[in-house]
Amino acid sequence: MKIIFNFAGRTFKGGISELVDDYFKRIKRYVPAEIIEVKSVKKQTREGVHVVLSPAGKKMSSEAFAEFIRDNLNSSTKHLYFYTGAPEGHVAEFEKDADLLLSFSKMTFNHQLIRVMLLEQVYRAFTIIRGEKYHK
């Protein structure tokens, strides 16, 4: 399985970029991964499971999120796509087409910060799956 992160716009230089790079490198120790940064995020046409981040989405614990990733690793899922929106969010039709709407909170987060939060939670999920010490 390959994980593909689809981000609206470019990641800002500085601290955000450094954290994105750090967690992305950590994730790539477990699975192939890719980051796509485009002006306007569109649903990928390659086969896979599509997860759209939205305040209206399903809330999961880190353990439940790890189970979701584990289930996709153990199935025939070729690609696991994660989509974050631009500052104005996603188009409603885009969210309707998602296999999973995922929310980190009822709060709205800056589109740059959510990248770091998503990557950190994906990394945390792999440490949970592997029984590593990172998750406490």
N, C-alpha and C positions, 0 to 999 in steps of 0.2 A: 504494500500500500504506500502511496505517496500522499503527503499532506501539502496542499497548496493554499497559501494565504493570499487573499485578494484584498488589497488595500486601496481605498480611494485617495489619490494624490500621493505625493512623495513624503517620505519620512523626514521630519525636520533634522537638521544637523545638531550635534551636541549630545546631551544626556539621553534623549529619547532614542536617537540613532544608535548610540552605544549599547543601550539595553536591548533594543531590537536585535542588533547583531549578536550580542552575547547569548540570548535565549535561542535565537535561530540556530546558532552553532551547536548548542546543547541538544536541541531537538534532532539535528541531523546525525547525531551519534546513534539514534534509535531507528530512524526511518529516513528515506529520501524526502526532501522537502524543497519547496520553492516559494518565493515571495514575488507576487505580481503587483506592481504599483501602476495604476492607470488613472486618468483624469476622472472617468466615470466607470464604476464597477458594473460589469455585465456578467450574467450567469455563464460559466464555462460550459462548453458543449461536449467536452470529454465525459465519458461515463464516470459516475461517482455519486457520493453523498454530499449534498449541499447544505451547509449550515450558515445561516444568516444571523448576525448579531443584531438584536433589537431589544429595546426596553420592554416591549410587549411579549417577549419570548419566554420560554420555559426556564425556570431557575433550577440549577443543579448544584449539589455539593461537589467538592473536588473529587470525592470518591465515586459519585454517580457519573461525573464527566469522564473519569478514568475508565469506568465500566463501558460507557458509550464508545470510547476510543478502542478499548480492548475488543468489544463486539465487532467493530469494523475491521480490526486487524485480523480477527479469526474468521471473518466471512470472506466472500469473494470481492470485497470492495477494492477497486483499483485506485481510486482517488478519493480523498476526503478534503473537501473544499470549505474554507472559512472565508466569509465576506464581512468586511467592516465598511460602514458608509462614510460619506463625506460629512462635513459639519451639518448639513441639512438633512442627513439621514438617507434612507433608501426609498425608492419608489415602491408604493404599496403592491403593485403587481409582482415586483421582484421578491418581496417577502412571501407572497402567496405561492410561489413556485418552489420555495425552500423545502427540503426534507425535514429540517428542524430549524425553528426560530429559537435562538438561545439568548438569554438575558443574564448579565452579571449582577443586575440590580434594577430596582425601579428607577434609580437615578440615571441621568444621562451623563455619559463621560465624553471628554474631549476625544475627537477622532484619532489623535496622536497617542494619547495615553492608553486607549483601549487596545492598541496594537501590542503594547508591552504587556498589558494584563492578559490578553489572549495567549500570547506566546508563553508567558510564564505558566499559565494554567495548563497548556498543552505539555510543556516540559514537566510540570508537577504530575500530570496524569501518567506520563511514562515512568516516573520514579515510583509512583504508587503501583503501577502494573508490575514493575520489576522488584518491588519490595525494598527499594533503596531508602536511605536515611533522610533524604531531602524533605519529604512530607512528614510532618509531626502530628 
